[in-house]
Amino acid sequence: MIVCIENLNMQAMAQSLNFGKSVSDNGWGMFTAFLKYKLEELGKRLVKIDKFFASSQICSACGYQNPDTKDLSVREWICPCCQTHHNRDVNAAVNIRNEGMRIALA
């Protein structure tokens, strides 16, 4: 079993998005360390996807990268190439899983 997550820089997010302590105090680093430890204990693997991977911009059906989705207010979109309807977060999760599996099997 492989668990795939995005390698987020929570400290930078706290500073750039004005979330303040609510983001920097959330323990993301501790969570990922515990997750990795527990997975390894069970003979499983954690794969971290680069924070610059365009997970929410890439169509999980055909691979088209939609520049219009850089705007975080775009929560749903239709791929101009294959007409697949995407929820931003679900699409990103599928892309993170697919990229993690690609990395793990390389």
All heavy atoms as an XYZ file, in Angstrom:
831
protein
N       0.841     -1.180      0.000
C       0.000      0.000      0.000
C       0.878      1.233      0.000
O       1.906      1.284      0.667
C      -0.890      0.008      1.234
C      -1.822      1.192      1.266
S      -2.986      1.015      2.613
C      -2.780      2.568      3.400
N       0.438      2.225     -0.735
C       1.151      3.492     -0.845
C       0.166      4.613     -0.532
O      -0.949      4.618     -1.046
C       1.731      3.670     -2.259
C       2.722      2.549     -2.567
C       2.375      5.032     -2.416
C       3.145      2.482     -4.003
N       0.595      5.548      0.311
C      -0.203      6.745      0.603
C       0.508      7.917     -0.053
O       1.719      8.104      0.127
C      -0.346      6.965      2.126
C      -1.064      8.273      2.411
C      -1.087      5.796      2.760
N      -0.237      8.702     -0.831
C       0.332      9.829     -1.564
C      -0.232     11.134     -1.010
O      -1.451     11.278     -0.882
C      -0.005      9.728     -3.045
S       0.407      8.136     -3.780
N       0.667     12.060     -0.674
C       0.249     13.366     -0.175
C       1.054     14.459     -0.869
O       2.138     14.203     -1.402
C       0.417     13.496      1.354
C       1.884     13.337      1.762
C      -0.480     12.511      2.094
C       2.156     13.639      3.224
N       0.526     15.668     -0.843
C       1.237     16.817     -1.380
C       2.186     17.329     -0.311
O       1.815     17.440      0.860
C       0.231     17.898     -1.780
C       0.800     18.979     -2.634
C      -0.276     19.890     -3.190
O      -1.436     19.801     -2.773
O       0.067     20.706     -4.050
N       3.407     17.632     -0.684
C       4.412     18.130      0.249
C       4.214     19.634      0.420
O       4.801     20.435     -0.281
C       5.814     17.814     -0.271
C       6.867     18.057      0.771
O       6.577     18.173      1.948
N       8.105     18.124      0.323
N       3.366     20.012      1.357
C       2.999     21.409      1.562
C       3.986     22.126      2.468
O       4.486     21.551      3.426
C       1.606     21.494      2.187
C       0.470     20.871      1.387
C      -0.807     20.882      2.214
C       0.267     21.605      0.085
N       4.226     23.399      2.165
C       5.037     24.256      3.030
C       4.064     25.108      3.837
O       3.681     26.192      3.427
C       5.979     25.120      2.195
C       6.877     25.980      3.046
O       6.677     26.127      4.260
N       7.878     26.567      2.414
N       3.641     24.599      4.984
C       2.612     25.268      5.778
C       3.090     26.611      6.316
O       2.311     27.541      6.435
C       2.162     24.367      6.918
C       1.516     23.072      6.448
S       0.176     23.315      5.280
C      -1.135     23.758      6.377
N       4.370     26.737      6.615
C       4.884     28.000      7.140
C       4.778     29.094      6.082
O       4.349     30.206      6.374
C       6.327     27.819      7.589
C       6.840     28.943      8.451
C       8.162     28.590      9.102
O       8.963     27.861      8.524
N       8.386     29.094     10.288
N       5.136     28.781      4.848
C       5.026     29.761      3.768
C       3.565     30.099      3.484
O       3.231     31.251      3.210
C       5.704     29.229      2.507
N       2.684     29.084      3.567
C       1.262     29.347      3.348
C       0.717     30.294      4.411
O      -0.084     31.175      4.118
C       0.465     28.038      3.369
C       0.623     27.212      2.122
S      -0.265     25.649      2.219
C      -1.948     26.188      2.266
N       1.146     30.116      5.636
C       0.673     30.960      6.731
C       1.066     32.415      6.487
O       0.283     33.333      6.733
C       1.235     30.484      8.057
N       2.270     32.617      5.972
C       2.749     33.971      5.726
C       2.111     34.591      4.494
O       1.684     35.741      4.511
C       4.262     33.971      5.582
C       4.969     33.627      6.863
C       6.454     33.403      6.672
O       6.955     33.373      5.542
N       7.172     33.226      7.770
N       2.011     33.851      3.407
C       1.532     34.420      2.152
C       0.020     34.562      2.086
O      -0.488     35.440      1.406
C       2.019     33.600      0.964
O       1.405     32.336      0.957
N      -0.704     33.718      2.783
C      -2.166     33.763      2.706
C      -2.807     34.440      3.915
O      -4.022     34.443      4.052
C      -2.722     32.346      2.548
C      -2.280     31.608      1.294
C      -2.812     30.180      1.309
C      -2.742     32.324      0.053
N      -1.987     34.985      4.795
C      -2.474     35.680      5.987
C      -3.362     34.806      6.861
O      -4.326     35.286      7.441
C      -3.209     36.974      5.601
C      -2.281     37.969      4.941
O      -1.143     38.132      5.365
N      -2.751     38.617      3.897
N      -3.051     33.522      6.958
C      -3.806     32.643      7.846
C      -3.262     32.709      9.266
O      -3.907     32.284     10.204
C      -3.740     31.188      7.364
C      -4.565     30.928      6.139
C      -4.122     30.024      5.192
C      -5.773     31.552      5.935
C      -4.880     29.758      4.059
C      -6.533     31.288      4.809
C      -6.083     30.393      3.877
N      -2.033     33.207      9.402
C      -1.452     33.355     10.727
C      -1.224     32.036     11.415
O      -0.927     31.021     10.805
N      -1.378     32.054     12.741
C      -1.076     30.882     13.555
C      -1.982     29.698     13.283
O      -1.615     28.567     13.526
C      -1.137     31.247     15.038
C       0.034     32.059     15.486
C       0.040     32.151     16.982
C       1.402     32.596     17.428
N       1.855     31.883     18.587
N      -3.184     29.922     12.780
C      -4.104     28.803     12.560
C      -3.522     27.772     11.603
O      -3.802     26.591     11.731
C      -5.452     29.305     12.039
O      -5.307     29.869     10.755
N      -2.709     28.205     10.655
C      -2.095     27.275      9.704
C      -0.749     26.777     10.226
O      -0.465     25.589     10.189
C      -1.918     27.938      8.319
C      -1.085     27.069      7.405
C      -3.266     28.212      7.702
N       0.063     27.662     10.762
C       1.410     27.250     11.180
C       1.391     26.378     12.431
O       2.314     25.618     12.668
C       2.303     28.469     11.398
O       1.758     29.319     12.379
N       0.353     26.452     13.229
C       0.267     25.653     14.440
C      -0.479     24.340     14.250
O      -0.750     23.643     15.215
C      -0.445     26.440     15.558
C       0.412     27.559     16.095
O       1.613     27.578     15.796
O      -0.138     28.423     16.801
N      -0.821     24.008     13.019
C      -1.664     22.826     12.817
C      -0.927     21.498     12.919
O      -1.532     20.453     12.902
C      -2.428     22.924     11.498
C      -1.568     22.626     10.294
O      -0.380     22.382     10.411
N      -2.165     22.645      9.137
N       0.396     21.525     13.003
C       1.140     20.292     13.185
C       1.265     19.435     11.938
O       1.415     18.221     12.045
N       1.219     20.038     10.748
C       1.299     19.271      9.505
C       2.587     18.446      9.444
O       2.568     17.264      9.091
C       1.196     20.192      8.293
C       1.311     19.492      6.990
C       2.361     19.507      6.129
C       0.332     18.624      6.380
N       2.105     18.717      5.034
C       0.863     18.164      5.165
C      -0.936     18.198      6.758
C       0.182     17.308      4.326
C      -1.611     17.336      5.902
C      -1.060     16.909      4.703
N       3.706     19.060      9.819
C       4.979     18.344      9.791
C       4.972     17.155     10.735
O       5.461     16.070     10.397
N       4.403     17.342     11.916
C       4.329     16.251     12.887
C       3.405     15.153     12.377
O       3.706     13.968     12.504
C       3.827     16.774     14.232
C       3.872     15.742     15.328
S       3.340     16.374     16.919
C       4.701     17.443     17.311
N       2.295     15.562     11.790
C       1.360     14.579     11.235
C       2.036     13.728     10.164
O       1.919     12.500     10.172
C       0.120     15.267     10.657
C      -0.719     14.360      9.825
C      -1.503     13.371     10.406
C      -0.725     14.466      8.436
C      -2.268     12.510      9.636
C      -1.489     13.620      7.657
C      -2.260     12.638      8.256
N       2.741     14.375      9.227
C       3.370     13.608      8.145
C       4.484     12.708      8.677
O       4.682     11.608      8.163
C       3.898     14.522      7.022
O       4.853     15.439      7.559
C       2.764     15.277      6.346
N       5.197     13.167      9.707
C       6.241     12.323     10.307
C       5.621     11.084     10.962
O       6.120      9.966     10.793
C       7.038     13.125     11.332
N       4.544     11.267     11.702
C       3.857     10.128     12.319
C       3.270      9.195     11.266
O       3.337      7.973     11.401
C       2.740     10.594     13.251
C       3.214     11.098     14.584
C       2.602     12.186     15.170
C       4.261     10.486     15.265
C       3.023     12.657     16.405
C       4.686     10.944     16.499
C       4.067     12.037     17.076
N       2.688      9.782     10.225
C       2.106      8.979      9.161
C       3.171      8.111      8.506
O       2.974      6.902      8.309
C       1.432      9.877      8.126
C       0.766      9.202      6.942
C      -0.351      8.265      7.389
C       0.226     10.262      5.971
N       4.314      8.716      8.179
C       5.409      7.961      7.563
C       5.887      6.839      8.492
O       6.071      5.698      8.062
C       6.563      8.897      7.229
C       7.704      8.201      6.546
C       8.814      9.157      6.171
C       9.862      8.376      5.418
N      11.170      8.939      5.481
N       6.060      7.158      9.751
C       6.513      6.176     10.732
C       5.546      4.995     10.821
O       5.960      3.832     10.783
C       6.667      6.862     12.095
C       6.823      5.916     13.252
C       8.033      5.253     13.483
C       5.762      5.670     14.117
C       8.174      4.374     14.542
C       5.899      4.797     15.183
C       7.106      4.151     15.392
O       7.246      3.286     16.448
N       4.268      5.284     10.947
C       3.263      4.226     11.080
C       3.155      3.382      9.809
O       3.001      2.165      9.875
C       1.895      4.813     11.436
C       1.815      5.289     12.863
C       1.995      4.109     13.798
C       1.783      4.469     15.233
N       1.979      3.337     16.136
N       3.235      4.024      8.653
C       3.186      3.273      7.395
C       4.390      2.344      7.278
O       4.250      1.180      6.896
C       3.111      4.230      6.206
C       1.775      4.930      5.999
C       1.906      6.041      4.963
C       0.695      3.949      5.596
N       5.579      2.861      7.596
C       6.782      2.030      7.517
C       6.712      0.863      8.505
O       7.157     -0.239      8.196
C       8.030      2.879      7.770
C       8.350      3.791      6.612
C       9.509      4.740      6.877
O      10.008      4.800      8.032
O       9.908      5.438      5.935
N       6.139      1.116      9.667
C       5.970      0.073     10.671
C       5.104     -1.070     10.138
O       5.287     -2.233     10.494
C       5.315      0.707     11.904
C       5.284     -0.131     13.137
C       4.734      0.646     14.318
O       3.548      1.040     14.282
O       5.495      0.857     15.270
N       4.168     -0.733      9.248
C       3.273     -1.719      8.649
C       3.773     -2.228      7.295
O       3.066     -2.946      6.594
C       1.877     -1.110      8.473
C       1.164     -0.712      9.771
C      -0.081      0.114      9.463
C       0.809     -1.954     10.572
N       5.001     -1.806      6.910
C       5.562     -2.241      5.640
C       4.975     -1.514      4.446
O       4.999     -2.028      3.328
N       4.482     -0.332      4.683
C       3.850      0.462      3.625
C       4.689      1.716      3.378
O       5.689      1.928      4.037
C       2.427      0.790      4.026
C       1.663     -0.510      4.315
C       0.237     -0.348      4.523
C      -0.483     -1.597      4.945
N      -0.130     -2.827      4.348
N       4.279      2.534      2.419
C       5.123      3.639      1.977
C       4.349      4.942      1.857
O       3.200      4.949      1.411
C       5.724      3.270      0.626
C       6.686      4.249      0.069
C       7.367      3.685     -1.151
N       8.105      4.746     -1.802
C       8.500      4.700     -3.047
N       8.240      3.643     -3.780
N       9.161      5.687     -3.572
N       5.010      6.043      2.227
C       4.463      7.386      2.038
C       5.220      8.049      0.897
O       6.447      8.069      0.892
C       4.626      8.217      3.314
C       4.159      9.672      3.232
C       2.641      9.736      3.072
C       4.592     10.455      4.457
N       4.492      8.575     -0.083
C       5.100      9.293     -1.201
C       4.609     10.735     -1.137
O       3.405     10.982     -1.100
C       4.716      8.664     -2.564
C       5.274      9.483     -3.709
C       5.200      7.236     -2.637
N       5.561     11.675     -1.104
C       5.219     13.100     -1.077
C       5.387     13.672     -2.484
O       6.439     13.519     -3.108
C       6.111     13.852     -0.097
C       5.872     13.456      1.348
C       6.744     14.285      2.274
C       6.521     13.893      3.718
N       7.355     14.705      4.622
N       4.335     14.331     -2.939
C       4.344     14.955     -4.264
C       4.844     16.384     -4.128
O       4.439     17.103     -3.212
C       2.918     14.960     -4.871
C       2.329     13.553     -4.872
C       2.913     15.570     -6.261
C       3.165     12.512     -5.539
N       5.693     16.811     -5.031
C       6.257     18.160     -4.997
C       5.158     19.219     -4.924
O       4.148     19.122     -5.613
C       7.114     18.388     -6.248
C       7.888     19.679     -6.168
O       7.335     20.719     -6.570
O       9.036     19.658     -5.694
N       5.386     20.228     -4.094
C       4.372     21.278     -3.910
C       4.119     22.080     -5.182
O       3.101     22.755     -5.293
C       4.786     22.199     -2.769
C       6.072     22.940     -3.002
C       6.512     23.693     -1.777
C       7.943     24.166     -1.941
N       8.543     24.495     -0.666
N       5.018     22.016     -6.150
C       4.831     22.748     -7.399
C       4.130     21.923     -8.483
O       3.904     22.408     -9.585
C       6.174     23.279     -7.915
C       6.789     24.277     -6.977
C       7.946     23.964     -6.282
C       6.198     25.512     -6.763
C       8.509     24.869     -5.396
C       6.752     26.427     -5.877
C       7.910     26.101     -5.201
N       3.788     20.677     -8.180
C       3.025     19.848     -9.119
C       1.631     20.462     -9.259
O       0.949     20.718     -8.269
C       2.935     18.408     -8.601
C       2.117     17.502     -9.464
C       2.547     17.155    -10.735
C       0.914     16.995     -9.014
C       1.793     16.309    -11.537
C       0.152     16.151     -9.799
C       0.595     15.806    -11.076
N       1.202     20.712    -10.476
C      -0.058     21.430    -10.748
C      -1.267     20.504    -10.622
O      -2.031     20.304    -11.563
C       0.001     22.058    -12.139
N      -1.474     19.954     -9.437
C      -2.491     18.919     -9.234
C      -3.913     19.367     -9.545
O      -4.715     18.592    -10.048
C      -2.425     18.390     -7.805
O      -2.665     19.424     -6.877
N      -4.252     20.613     -9.263
C      -5.629     21.062     -9.499
C      -5.820     21.629    -10.904
O      -6.945     21.874    -11.325
C      -6.053     22.097     -8.454
O      -5.190     23.206     -8.498
N      -4.732     21.826    -11.635
C      -4.818     22.407    -12.978
C      -4.850     21.368    -14.093
O      -5.241     21.671    -15.212
C      -3.628     23.335    -13.225
C      -3.564     24.507    -12.288
C      -2.289     25.298    -12.474
O      -1.764     25.383    -13.577
N      -1.769     25.854    -11.401
N      -4.427     20.155    -13.791
C      -4.318     19.110    -14.808
C      -5.606     18.293    -14.839
O      -6.094     17.842    -13.804
C      -3.115     18.196    -14.519
C      -1.820     19.008    -14.576
C      -3.070     17.026    -15.484
C      -0.600     18.264    -14.067
N      -6.155     18.083    -16.027
C      -7.335     17.242    -16.179
C      -6.926     15.797    -15.895
O      -6.030     15.262    -16.549
C      -7.899     17.365    -17.593
S      -9.237     16.213    -17.960
N      -7.568     15.191    -14.913
C      -7.219     13.815    -14.546
C      -7.667     12.802    -15.596
O      -7.233     11.659    -15.577
C      -7.812     13.462    -13.178
O      -9.204     13.628    -13.186
N      -8.511     13.227    -16.532
C      -8.989     12.320    -17.581
C      -8.067     12.309    -18.803
O      -7.749     11.243    -19.328
C     -10.406     12.700    -17.999
N      -7.617     13.512    -19.243
C      -6.837     13.551    -20.489
C      -5.446     14.174    -20.347
O      -4.639     14.083    -21.260
C      -7.620     14.282    -21.578
S      -7.691     16.078    -21.361
N      -5.157     14.828    -19.218
C      -3.831     15.398    -18.997
C      -3.666     16.845    -19.415
O      -2.599     17.422    -19.226
N      -4.712     17.461    -19.960
C      -4.637     18.872    -20.360
C      -4.413     19.749    -19.130
O      -5.053     19.553    -18.100
C      -5.930     19.288    -21.065
C      -6.004     20.768    -21.376
C      -5.311     21.299    -22.451
C      -6.781     21.630    -20.592
C      -5.376     22.648    -22.736
C      -6.853     22.979    -20.876
C      -6.152     23.490    -21.948
O      -6.213     24.826    -22.230
N      -3.491     20.718    -19.230
C      -3.259     21.649    -18.117
C      -3.998     22.951    -18.397
O      -3.688     23.663    -19.349
C      -1.769     21.912    -17.902
C      -1.523     22.746    -16.663
C      -0.071     22.769    -16.236
O       0.739     21.987    -16.721
N       0.262     23.655    -15.325
N      -4.974     23.248    -17.575
C      -5.853     24.402    -17.758
C      -5.306     25.594    -16.970
O      -5.396     25.624    -15.744
C      -7.265     24.052    -17.282
C      -8.269     25.122    -17.609
O      -7.919     26.231    -17.995
N      -9.531     24.803    -17.443
N      -4.789     26.621    -17.648
C      -4.235     27.787    -16.943
C      -5.303     28.606    -16.215
O      -4.989     29.341    -15.288
C      -3.574     28.598    -18.059
C      -4.261     28.180    -19.309
C      -4.682     26.753    -19.103
N      -6.561     28.472    -16.622
C      -7.642     29.229    -15.971
C      -7.857     28.806    -14.527
O      -8.423     29.551    -13.728
C      -8.956     29.059    -16.737
C      -8.889     29.636    -18.143
O      -8.038     30.519    -18.387
O      -9.682     29.195    -18.995
N      -7.411     27.608    -14.159
C      -7.654     27.109    -12.807
C      -6.591     27.562    -11.806
O      -6.637     27.170    -10.649
C      -7.758     25.575    -12.802
O      -6.534     25.037    -13.310
C      -8.923     25.100    -13.635
N      -5.640     28.405    -12.247
C      -4.680     28.991    -11.301
C      -5.413     29.892    -10.312
O      -4.970     30.076     -9.187
C      -3.602     29.776    -12.037
C      -2.576     28.904    -12.697
C      -1.467     29.726    -13.286
C      -0.441     28.814    -13.932
N       0.709     29.537    -14.433
N      -6.539     30.432    -10.742
C      -7.386     31.256     -9.880
C      -8.064     30.338     -8.861
O      -8.853     29.473     -9.225
C      -8.425     31.991    -10.736
C      -9.379     32.844     -9.937
O      -9.294     32.855     -8.688
O     -10.210     33.511    -10.569
N      -7.744     30.519     -7.579
C      -8.262     29.626     -6.543
C      -9.772     29.716     -6.358
O     -10.376     28.840     -5.745
C      -7.569     29.914     -5.210
C      -6.075     29.610     -5.173
C      -5.485     30.007     -3.830
C      -5.807     28.156     -5.469
N     -10.391     30.758     -6.894
C     -11.851     30.872     -6.781
C     -12.570     29.937     -7.748
O     -13.767     29.707     -7.611
C     -12.303     32.315     -7.010
O     -12.101     32.693     -8.359
N     -11.850     29.382     -8.720
C     -12.437     28.421     -9.663
C     -12.521     27.078     -8.954
O     -11.521     26.378     -8.793
C     -11.602     28.306    -10.958
C     -12.177     27.248    -11.879
C     -11.512     29.643    -11.658
N     -13.707     26.722     -8.494
C     -13.897     25.495     -7.726
C     -14.304     24.313     -8.604
O     -14.085     23.167     -8.254
C     -14.960     25.700     -6.633
C     -14.696     26.858     -5.687
C     -13.316     26.870     -5.073
N     -12.989     25.644     -4.363
C     -11.773     25.293     -4.001
N     -10.742     26.053     -4.287
N     -11.564     24.172     -3.350
N     -14.921     24.588     -9.741
C     -15.309     23.551    -10.702
C     -14.961     24.042    -12.093
O     -15.009     25.240    -12.361
C     -16.808     23.255    -10.606
C     -17.216     22.652     -9.283
C     -18.685     22.260     -9.241
O     -19.321     22.218    -10.312
O     -19.175     21.997     -8.142
N     -14.617     23.103    -12.972
C     -14.301     23.480    -14.341
C     -14.536     22.308    -15.279
O     -14.609     21.165    -14.869
C     -12.867     24.002    -14.463
C     -11.766     23.089    -13.998
C     -11.409     22.829    -12.711
C     -10.873     22.330    -14.816
N     -10.345     21.951    -12.682
C      -9.991     21.634    -13.949
C     -10.725     22.177    -16.190
C      -8.982     20.808    -14.415
C      -9.715     21.340    -16.658
C      -8.859     20.671    -15.780
N     -14.702     22.642    -16.546
C     -14.888     21.643    -17.594
C     -13.661     21.691    -18.492
O     -13.271     22.761    -18.983
C     -16.175     21.906    -18.403
C     -17.379     21.757    -17.472
C     -16.276     20.969    -19.601
C     -18.702     22.129    -18.101
N     -13.052     20.545    -18.704
C     -11.857     20.466    -19.537
C     -12.204     20.855    -20.969
O     -13.110     20.272    -21.569
C     -11.288     19.054    -19.497
S      -9.830     18.855    -20.558
N     -11.485     21.834    -21.541
C     -11.766     22.229    -22.921
C     -11.391     21.160    -23.953
O     -11.888     21.195    -25.071
C     -10.937     23.491    -23.129
C     -10.026     23.606    -21.976
C     -10.486     22.674    -20.905
N     -10.555     20.189    -23.562
C     -10.156     19.143    -24.507
C     -11.115     17.957    -24.516
O     -11.537     17.515    -25.577
C      -8.755     18.655    -24.192
S      -7.484     19.830    -24.630
N     -11.461     17.433    -23.331
C     -12.254     16.200    -23.292
C     -13.651     16.391    -22.689
O     -14.407     15.429    -22.583
C     -11.504     15.116    -22.523
S     -11.369     15.421    -20.750
N     -13.955     17.625    -22.276
C     -15.274     17.974    -21.739
C     -15.615     17.303    -20.401
O     -16.773     17.253    -20.016
C     -16.382     17.692    -22.767
C     -16.176     18.373    -24.104
C     -16.000     19.883    -23.985
O     -16.815     20.548    -23.373
N     -14.932     20.408    -24.557
N     -14.616     16.811    -19.678
C     -14.858     16.213    -18.369
C     -15.091     17.319    -17.348
O     -14.346     18.298    -17.299
C     -13.657     15.344    -17.933
O     -13.452     14.334    -18.911
C     -13.892     14.722    -16.572
N     -16.124     17.149    -16.532
C     -16.428     18.118    -15.471
C     -15.610     17.764    -14.234
O     -15.567     16.607    -13.818
C     -17.926     18.084    -15.143
C     -18.298     19.031    -14.058
N     -18.349     18.654    -12.743
C     -18.612     20.347    -14.085
C     -18.693     19.695    -12.006
N     -18.855     20.738    -12.799
N     -14.940     18.767    -13.649
C     -14.080     18.535    -12.494
C     -14.471     19.394    -11.312
O     -14.759     20.579    -11.461
C     -12.611     18.873    -12.817
C     -11.985     17.987    -13.832
N     -11.680     16.667    -13.583
C     -11.617     18.222    -15.111
C     -11.137     16.133    -14.660
N     -11.090     17.058    -15.606
N     -14.450     18.791    -10.128
C     -14.421     19.521     -8.877
C     -12.940     19.713     -8.587
O     -12.160     18.748     -8.654
C     -15.090     18.705     -7.766
C     -14.870     19.303     -6.392
O     -13.766     19.263     -5.868
N     -15.924     19.843     -5.833
N     -12.524     20.934     -8.283
C     -11.104     21.246     -8.107
C     -10.417     20.285     -7.131
O      -9.349     19.758     -7.417
C     -10.968     22.683     -7.611
C      -9.556     23.113     -7.350
C      -9.507     24.514     -6.739
N      -8.166     25.037     -6.838
C      -7.690     25.720     -7.865
N      -8.461     25.984     -8.889
N      -6.454     26.141     -7.877
N     -11.010     20.057     -5.968
C     -10.361     19.254     -4.930
C     -10.329     17.769     -5.271
O      -9.323     17.091     -5.037
C     -11.048     19.477     -3.582
C     -10.927     20.920     -3.109
O      -9.910     21.561     -3.421
O     -11.855     21.405     -2.446
N     -11.404     17.263     -5.830
C     -11.454     15.843     -6.218
C     -10.451     15.591     -7.345
O      -9.696     14.607     -7.315
C     -12.878     15.427     -6.623
C     -12.894     14.014     -7.189
C     -13.830     15.548     -5.442
N     -10.418     16.474     -8.327
C      -9.480     16.343     -9.437
C      -8.038     16.368     -8.932
O      -7.205     15.554     -9.348
C      -9.708     17.468    -10.456
C      -8.804     17.356    -11.653
O      -8.830     16.376    -12.373
N      -7.982     18.381    -11.857
N      -7.736     17.288     -7.999
C      -6.388     17.377     -7.439
C      -6.025     16.086     -6.708
O      -4.904     15.582     -6.836
C      -6.280     18.574     -6.498
N      -6.964     15.539     -5.950
C      -6.711     14.294     -5.210
C      -6.397     13.145     -6.172
O      -5.480     12.351     -5.927
C      -7.907     13.949     -4.335
N      -7.144     13.052     -7.257
C      -6.896     11.997     -8.257
C      -5.512     12.181     -8.869
O      -4.751     11.220     -9.021
C      -8.000     11.999     -9.341
C      -7.632     11.091    -10.508
C      -9.340     11.612     -8.744
N      -5.159     13.417     -9.203
C      -3.846     13.685     -9.797
C      -2.704     13.413     -8.831
O      -1.653     12.911     -9.234
C      -3.777     15.124    -10.316
C      -4.544     15.300    -11.602
O      -4.624     14.392    -12.419
N      -5.129     16.466    -11.793
N      -2.898     13.734     -7.538
C      -1.870     13.448     -6.534
C      -1.684     11.940     -6.399
O      -0.554     11.442     -6.339
C      -2.226     14.113     -5.193
C      -2.045     15.631     -5.322
C      -1.382     13.554     -4.049
C      -2.621     16.430     -4.181
N      -2.780     11.205     -6.373
C      -2.681      9.738     -6.311
C      -1.942      9.194     -7.533
O      -1.023      8.379     -7.400
C      -4.071      9.109     -6.232
C      -4.003      7.582     -6.163
C      -5.259      6.905     -6.594
N      -5.564      7.240     -7.983
C      -6.772      7.143     -8.526
N      -7.789      6.745     -7.799
N      -6.980      7.448     -9.782
N      -2.327      9.651     -8.721
C      -1.712      9.151     -9.945
C      -0.223      9.484    -10.011
O       0.586      8.631    -10.389
C      -2.433      9.707    -11.173
C      -3.829      9.158    -11.328
O      -4.201      8.170    -10.687
N      -4.646      9.814    -12.135
N       0.138     10.695     -9.622
C       1.554     11.098     -9.636
C       2.338     10.310     -8.595
O       3.456      9.872     -8.841
C       1.676     12.610     -9.390
C       3.094     13.131     -9.390
C       3.802     13.073    -10.727
O       3.203     12.674    -11.751
O       5.004     13.439    -10.757
N       1.763     10.102     -7.433
C       2.413      9.317     -6.388
C       2.657      7.888     -6.832
O       3.732      7.322     -6.572
N       1.690      7.303     -7.482
C       1.840      5.929     -7.972
C       2.913      5.871     -9.076
O       3.698      4.927     -9.138
C       0.511      5.388     -8.491
C      -0.534      5.239     -7.394
S      -0.014      4.208     -6.020
C      -0.013      2.612     -6.800
N       2.936      6.894     -9.928
C       3.959      6.952    -10.985
C       5.352      7.013    -10.370
O       6.265      6.279    -10.766
C       3.728      8.178    -11.876
C       4.660      8.235    -13.087
C       4.585      9.568    -13.807
N       5.110     10.661    -13.024
C       6.411     10.886    -12.816
N       7.322     10.086    -13.326
N       6.810     11.918    -12.097
N       5.509      7.847     -9.345
C       6.808      7.992     -8.676
C       7.189      6.684     -7.969
O       8.318      6.218     -8.049
C       6.768      9.157     -7.675
C       6.687     10.488     -8.431
C       7.976      9.132     -6.747
C       6.379     11.679     -7.549
N       6.235      6.101     -7.273
C       6.490      4.882     -6.499
C       6.882      3.704     -7.378
O       7.686      2.869     -6.981
C       5.259      4.524     -5.665
N       6.328      3.643     -8.566
C       6.575      2.507     -9.450
C       7.724      2.745    -10.432
O       8.047      1.867    -11.225
C       5.289      2.141    -10.201
C       4.124      1.735     -9.298
C       2.870      1.524    -10.126
C       4.469      0.513     -8.482
N       8.304      3.951    -10.378
C       9.406      4.287    -11.303
C      10.695      3.623    -10.900
O      10.935      3.231     -9.824
C       9.603      5.797    -11.370
